[in-house]
Amino acid sequence: MRRLSKEFSSKRAFTLVEIVLVLGIIVILAAALFMGITDMIQTASDADDAVARGSSQLDRQITDSEQKLADYKF
């Protein structure tokens, strides 16, 4: 029996506390990463909307300018 307990005690293993601590750190890092990615996606979507609005405004200005130019033609 002593021989078995001696062999068992010489092997190192992770304790439950260590495993829970590591898992907690991984969860916190994953949550931070998720929040960062979510913010980046929202920012990209807002930028895409701004470009679309700017593009439509530019198209409208060009159309208005072309109509004014057509009105002045003889």
Order of alpha helices (4+ residues) and beta strands (2+ residues): alpha-alpha
